[in-house]
Amino acid sequence: MNDRRYVVGITGASGVVMGYRLVQQLLKKGYKVDLVITHAGRRVLKDEMGLSQVEEHSNLVLHDIDNIGASIASGSVKTDGMIIMPCSMGTLAGIANGISSNLMQRAADVTIKEGRRLILVPRETPLSLIHIKNLLHAAQAGAVIIPPVPAFYTQPSTIDDVINFAVGKVLDVLQIEHELYPRYGDN
Ligand SMILES: Cc1cc2nc3c(=O)[nH]c(=O)nc-3n(C[C@H](O)[C@H](O)[C@H](O)COP(=O)(O)O)c2cc1C
């Protein structure tokens, strides 16, 4: 039995497939996942993956982004951390400034205040000074920032390789074993 529980957020930044892959990996490992998707995230899931619904799973709870009374909005509900992948600049701004205007921002706020692991995978380029300052604020509050930047020492040959590398880097920080990409020197 594996009773670790992670909150995963998918926003309306490009690369929603990375967040979707992360959810699949966590479920495959036997962890519980609380998933929250912003309205823009749903739009991009449709645009980039043709997905209008998330596949059901017994360990997956899909929360309504507007349900500010959901379990993950309360610090009293224990989780093992939260990952927002991909994280839009809008959601980053909300988190970095403590706005908590929807369930995802509130859950991230809770994750920070409870001293739990918060991982942000920001997806934007180029970055403006506003984005950089918000990333700094989030990092100063304890968030781990993992831009989905590909490595080339792994010799990626497919988009899947690039996605798996980004997801693998998140799992590394969570100290979850995986074989999503070859370690330096192993390939
Ligand atoms: C196809 C598509 C791709 C987008 N890609 C990005 C992106 O990579 N980064 C970003 O910050 N915003 C991106 N946006 C804009 C966000 O979706 C928009 O700012 C939205 O308000 C973010 O809301 P959310 O943070 O609640 O998901 C994209 C929008 C669309 C429709």
The ligand as a MOL file (V3000), in Angstrom:
LIG
                    3D

  0  0  0     0  0            999 V3000
M  V30 BEGIN CTAB
M  V30 COUNTS 31 33 0 0 0
M  V30 BEGIN ATOM
M  V30 1 C -2.9920 27.4370 -26.6230 0
M  V30 2 C -2.5880 28.3680 -25.5260 0
M  V30 3 C -1.2970 28.3340 -25.0550 0
M  V30 4 C -0.9040 29.1830 -24.0200 0
M  V30 5 N 0.3720 29.0840 -23.5520 0
M  V30 6 C 0.7490 29.8160 -22.4900 0
M  V30 7 C 2.0560 29.6250 -21.9120 0
M  V30 8 O 2.8540 28.8130 -22.3790 0
M  V30 9 N 2.3560 30.3360 -20.8030 0
M  V30 10 C 1.4820 31.2080 -20.2220 0
M  V30 11 O 1.8240 31.8040 -19.2010 0
M  V30 12 N 0.2460 31.4300 -20.7640 0
M  V30 13 C -0.1440 30.7500 -21.8700 0
M  V30 14 N -1.4020 30.9150 -22.3950 0
M  V30 15 C -2.2690 31.9530 -21.8190 0
M  V30 16 C -2.9770 31.4790 -20.5660 0
M  V30 17 O -3.8260 30.3910 -20.8640 0
M  V30 18 C -3.7940 32.6460 -19.9680 0
M  V30 19 O -2.9280 33.6480 -19.4820 0
M  V30 20 C -4.7310 32.2080 -18.8940 0
M  V30 21 O -5.4210 33.3310 -18.3650 0
M  V30 22 C -4.0120 31.5110 -17.7520 0
M  V30 23 O -4.9800 31.1360 -16.8070 0
M  V30 24 P -4.6970 30.0520 -15.6760 0
M  V30 25 O -3.4310 30.4550 -14.9980 0
M  V30 26 O -5.8940 30.1720 -14.7800 0
M  V30 27 O -4.6170 28.7190 -16.3380 0
M  V30 28 C -1.8170 30.1030 -23.4510 0
M  V30 29 C -3.1270 30.1320 -23.9410 0
M  V30 30 C -3.5100 29.2900 -24.9670 0
M  V30 31 C -4.9260 29.3320 -25.4650 0
M  V30 END ATOM
M  V30 BEGIN BOND
M  V30 1 1 1 2
M  V30 2 1 2 3
M  V30 3 2 2 30
M  V30 4 2 3 4
M  V30 5 1 4 5
M  V30 6 1 4 28
M  V30 7 2 5 6
M  V30 8 1 6 7
M  V30 9 1 6 13
M  V30 10 2 7 8
M  V30 11 1 7 9
M  V30 12 1 9 10
M  V30 13 2 10 11
M  V30 14 1 10 12
M  V30 15 2 12 13
M  V30 16 1 13 14
M  V30 17 1 14 15
M  V30 18 1 14 28
M  V30 19 1 15 16
M  V30 20 1 16 17
M  V30 21 1 16 18
M  V30 22 1 18 19
M  V30 23 1 18 20
M  V30 24 1 20 21
M  V30 25 1 20 22
M  V30 26 1 22 23
M  V30 27 1 23 24
M  V30 28 2 24 25
M  V30 29 1 24 26
M  V30 30 1 24 27
M  V30 31 2 28 29
M  V30 32 1 29 30
M  V30 33 1 30 31
M  V30 END BOND
M  V30 END CTAB
M  END
